[in-house]
Amino acid sequence: MRASGIETTLGTYGMHLQPYFRERFGIADEALPNATRAHFSALTLPLYLGLTSAELDRVIGALEQAIRAQRS
């Protein structure tokens, strides 16, 4: 996505993976497998009120290309 000039970020944060919570509570990744998986695989894509159809098509195309690249 970066190569296509499209900004993304983590889609969600597993609180048990944040330094404070790791140190304070020591919850193992395996104890919360779904939260751990979501933390490492969720993605936030551009989405805002002024997003045009052309911009949306560009995001979709870049995402499809990124997924194809990951599979090969």
Secondary structure, DSSP 8 states (H G I E B T S, - for coil): -GGGT---EES---GGGSHHHHHHH---GGGSHHHHHHHHH-EE----TT--HHHHHHHHHHHHHHHHHHH-
